[in-house]
């Protein structure tokens, strides 16, 4: 299992300072919509300059018509990143178009978002007209059939998704909180231990690390718990 740190601090300077504190750890860094819009490619290059071994997950959640998504994916693949994502609800045609555009050569990993972890059951039903578990599994099967590498999902869907796709199909799970941490704005959360039980491949942790008095200590503890 891999640890992915969410770089969600208010400024580029704070995010870079945090990355510097953790430069000796074997972790992924998640760069989200706010940071990328504000700081752009230069921020990605600055992170790689801190530690060239850092792997970067560009979390932009593409959702548009198929050709526009493919255009965007082609541009993203030229950035110094190692993984990005799209919304599975954009549909199979969109996901297939993205993967066809990226081709069979060296490319970043591509994941599909199933159900945002900010949704609870009633909120999800109001938008999608179906329960989270069933719809997440369907979205994952669509992504797998479209040639994507995995999905972004809740810990609670990971095992079912793998059983309906493949053991090697990646599950990346936000909403991970070490025991005793606040749930903040996530509805469907879990601990690293629960993620391990559910064969999750990547866990995303943000606030419990960057709000800690000693981010390096918490990072080391999380890594020890998942290795």
C-alpha positions in Angstrom: 0.0 0.0 0.0 1.2 3.5 -0.9 0.7 6.7 1.1 -0.5 9.8 -0.8 -0.2 13.1 0.9 -2.9 15.7 0.0 -1.2 19.1 -0.5 -4.2 21.2 0.4 -2.6 24.1 2.3 -3.7 27.6 1.4 -0.5 28.7 -0.3 2.2 27.3 -2.6 4.8 28.3 0.0 3.1 26.3 2.7 2.8 23.2 0.5 6.4 23.4 -0.6 7.5 23.8 3.1 5.5 20.6 4.0 7.0 18.7 1.1 10.4 19.7 2.3 9.7 18.4 5.7 8.8 15.1 4.2 11.4 14.9 1.4 13.0 11.8 2.9 9.9 9.7 2.8 8.8 7.3 0.0 5.4 8.9 -0.6 3.1 10.2 -3.3 1.9 13.9 -3.4 -1.6 14.8 -4.4 -2.0 18.1 -6.1 -5.6 19.2 -6.3 -7.7 21.7 -8.3 -7.0 24.8 -6.3 -3.3 24.3 -6.1 -2.9 23.5 -9.8 -5.1 26.4 -11.0 -3.2 28.8 -8.7 0.4 27.4 -9.1 0.5 25.5 -12.3 3.2 23.4 -13.8 5.9 25.4 -11.9 4.5 24.0 -8.7 4.8 20.4 -10.0 8.4 21.0 -11.1 9.2 22.6 -7.7 7.9 19.4 -5.9 10.1 17.2 -8.2 13.1 19.5 -7.4 12.6 18.8 -3.7 12.8 15.1 -4.3 12.9 13.7 -7.8 11.6 10.4 -6.4 8.3 12.0 -5.3 5.4 10.6 -7.3 2.7 13.2 -8.1 -1.0 12.5 -8.4 -2.8 15.3 -10.2 -6.3 15.3 -8.9 -8.4 17.3 -11.4 -11.3 14.9 -11.9 -11.8 15.5 -15.6 -15.5 15.6 -16.7 -16.5 16.9 -20.1 -17.4 15.6 -23.6 -15.1 12.8 -24.7 -12.9 14.7 -27.1 -12.3 17.6 -24.7 -11.4 15.1 -21.9 -9.0 13.4 -24.3 -7.4 16.7 -25.3 -7.0 17.6 -21.6 -5.6 14.1 -20.8 -3.0 14.5 -23.6 -1.8 17.8 -22.1 -1.8 16.4 -18.6 0.4 13.4 -19.7 3.0 15.9 -20.8 3.3 17.3 -17.3 5.8 16.0 -14.7 3.1 13.8 -13.0 2.6 10.1 -12.4 -1.1 9.7 -12.1 -4.3 11.7 -12.8 -8.1 11.0 -12.7 -11.3 11.5 -14.5 -15.0 11.1 -13.5 -16.4 7.6 -14.4 -19.8 9.2 -14.7 -18.6 10.9 -17.8 -19.2 7.5 -19.4 -17.4 4.7 -21.1 -17.1 6.5 -24.4 -15.2 9.4 -22.7 -12.9 7.0 -20.7 -12.2 4.9 -23.8 -11.4 8.1 -25.8 -9.0 9.3 -23.1 -7.2 5.9 -23.1 -7.0 5.7 -26.9 -5.5 9.2 -27.0 -2.8 8.3 -24.4 -1.8 5.3 -26.5 0.2 2.3 -25.4 3.5 3.9 -24.6 4.8 5.5 -21.4 2.0 7.4 -19.7 0.7 8.3 -16.2 -1.7 6.0 -14.4 -5.3 6.9 -15.0 -8.0 6.4 -12.4 -11.7 7.1 -12.5 -13.7 8.7 -9.6 -16.7 6.5 -8.6 -18.5 8.3 -5.7 -17.0 11.3 -4.0 -16.4 10.5 -0.3 -18.2 13.7 0.6 -21.5 12.0 -0.4 -23.6 10.1 2.2 -26.2 7.6 0.9 -29.1 10.0 0.7 -27.1 12.7 -1.1 -25.7 10.2 -3.6 -29.1 8.8 -4.3 -30.5 12.3 -5.0 -27.9 12.8 -7.7 -27.5 9.3 -9.2 -30.8 7.6 -8.4 -29.0 4.5 -7.0 -27.1 3.4 -3.9 -23.4 4.2 -3.5 -22.2 0.6 -3.4 -24.0 -0.6 -6.6 -23.2 2.5 -8.6 -19.6 2.6 -7.5 -19.2 -1.1 -8.6 -20.8 -0.3 -12.0 -18.6 2.7 -12.5 -15.5 0.6 -11.6 -16.5 -2.1 -14.1 -16.9 0.6 -16.8 -13.5 2.0 -16.0 -11.9 -1.4 -16.1 -13.5 -2.3 -19.4 -12.3 1.1 -20.8 -8.7 0.3 -20.0 -8.1 2.5 -17.0 -5.7 1.5 -14.3 -8.1 1.8 -11.3 -10.6 3.9 -9.4 -10.9 6.5 -6.7 -13.4 5.1 -4.2 -14.3 4.7 -0.5 -12.5 2.0 1.5 -15.8 0.4 1.9 -16.1 -0.4 -1.8 -12.6 -1.6 -2.4 -13.0 -5.3 -2.0 -16.2 -5.5 -4.0 -14.7 -3.5 -6.8 -11.7 -5.8 -7.0 -13.9 -8.9 -7.0 -15.8 -7.4 -9.9 -12.8 -6.2 -11.9 -9.3 -7.6 -11.1 -7.0 -7.9 -8.1 -4.5 -5.7 -9.8 -7.1 -3.0 -10.5 -6.0 -0.1 -8.4 -8.2 1.3 -5.6 -7.2 4.7 -4.2 -9.1 5.9 -1.2 -9.5 9.4 0.2 -11.1 9.9 3.6 -8.3 8.1 5.6 -7.9 9.2 9.1 -5.6 7.7 11.7 -7.4 6.5 14.8 -8.8 9.5 16.8 -8.6 12.0 14.0 -11.5 14.4 13.0 -13.6 13.3 10.1 -13.7 17.0 8.8 -15.8 17.2 5.6 -15.6 13.5 4.6 -18.7 11.4 5.2 -17.3 7.9 4.5 -13.9 7.6 6.3 -11.7 4.8 7.6 -8.4 4.1 9.4 -5.3 2.9 7.6 -5.8 -0.5 9.3 -9.3 -0.8 7.7 -7.8 0.2 4.4 -5.3 -2.6 4.7 -8.0 -5.1 5.4 -9.8 -4.0 2.3 -6.8 -4.4 0.0 -6.6 -0.7 -0.8 -3.6 0.2 -3.0 -3.3 3.9 -2.2 -4.5 5.9 0.8 -4.8 9.6 0.7 -4.2 11.5 4.0 -4.2 15.3 4.3 -5.2 17.2 7.5 -4.0 14.6 10.0 -0.5 15.1 8.6 -0.4 18.8 7.7 -2.2 19.9 10.9 0.1 17.8 13.1 2.7 19.5 15.3 5.2 17.1 13.8 4.1 16.0 10.3 7.2 13.8 9.8 6.4 11.8 13.0 2.7 11.2 11.9 3.9 10.3 8.3 6.4 7.8 9.7 3.7 6.3 12.0 1.2 5.9 9.1 3.9 4.3 6.8 4.8 1.9 9.6 1.1 0.9 10.0 0.6 0.1 6.3 3.9 -1.6 5.3 
